[in-house]
Amino acid sequence: PPLLPIIERFRPVGSTAEVLFRTVRPTVGTTKSHISHVVLDAPKWEHSVAYRLERIPEVVAYARNDHLDFTIPYEWKGVRHEYRPDYLVRWRGKDAREMTIVLEVKGFETEQDRQKEAAAKRWVRAVNYHGEFGRWAFAVCKEPTRLNYILRDVETRAS
């Protein structure tokens, strides 16, 4: 049977308009994000990804998933967890249609990370089947220098 998303009853749609917080962690300013800065938990990787997202023409907007409360439920070793992907990217494809790409930046991968990825792919299938939240895709970036190719490949596979 098709998967359907579980919609949060009192807040069915999230927004970057609700993001307001202070941090002492390193940050980098943005122009393509509704949020003024990207917080850099892993400065080299996240700065590299933010830098590239700012320069890829098909990226309309993006947000680092920090204080957005965007989570995907998954189970690991019999315990329920919440997966917080790194970025949400609004992408405008060759056909001028937009999609949202859930982007995970990963250097080292564990078995638990593979479970998160499987959950994210199920979540994307469910949201796309539901149809009322636009088109979605999921991507993992293990090499920030190849980000533009990774995102374009996701667009091709999603079409």
Long-range contacts (C-beta under 8 A, 24 or more apart in sequence): 2-126, 2-129, 3-122, 3-125, 3-126, 3-129, 4-126, 4-129, 4-130, 5-123, 5-126, 5-127, 5-130, 5-133, 13-133, 14-68, 14-69, 14-70, 16-63, 16-68, 19-63, 19-67, 19-68, 20-67, 21-66, 21-67, 30-54, 30-62, 32-59, 32-60, 32-61, 32-62, 33-61, 33-62, 33-63, 33-64, 34-61, 34-63, 35-63, 35-64, 38-64, 38-66, 39-64, 39-66, 42-105, 42-107, 45-105, 45-107, 45-144, 46-86, 46-105, 48-144, 48-145, 49-86, 49-87, 49-103, 49-105, 49-141, 49-144, 49-147, 52-144, 52-145, 52-147, 52-148, 53-87, 53-89, 53-147, 56-147, 56-148, 56-151, 58-91, 58-92, 58-93, 58-151, 58-152, 58-155, 59-89, 59-90, 59-91, 59-151, 60-90, 60-91, 60-92, 60-98, 61-89, 61-90, 62-87, 62-88, 62-89, 62-90, 62-103, 63-87, 63-88, 72-102, 72-116, 72-119, 72-120, 72-123, 73-119, 74-115, 74-116, 74-118, 74-119, 75-115, 75-119, 76-112, 76-115, 83-116, 83-119, 83-120, 85-120, 85-138, 89-151, 91-151, 91-154, 91-155, 93-155, 93-159, 94-155, 95-159, 97-135, 98-134, 98-135, 99-134, 99-135, 99-136, 99-137, 99-155, 99-158, 100-133, 100-134, 100-135, 100-136, 100-137, 101-136, 101-137, 101-138, 101-139, 101-151, 101-154, 102-136, 102-137, 102-138, 102-139, 103-139, 103-140, 103-141, 103-151, 104-138, 104-139, 104-140, 104-141, 105-140, 105-141, 105-144, 106-140, 106-141, 106-142, 107-142, 109-142
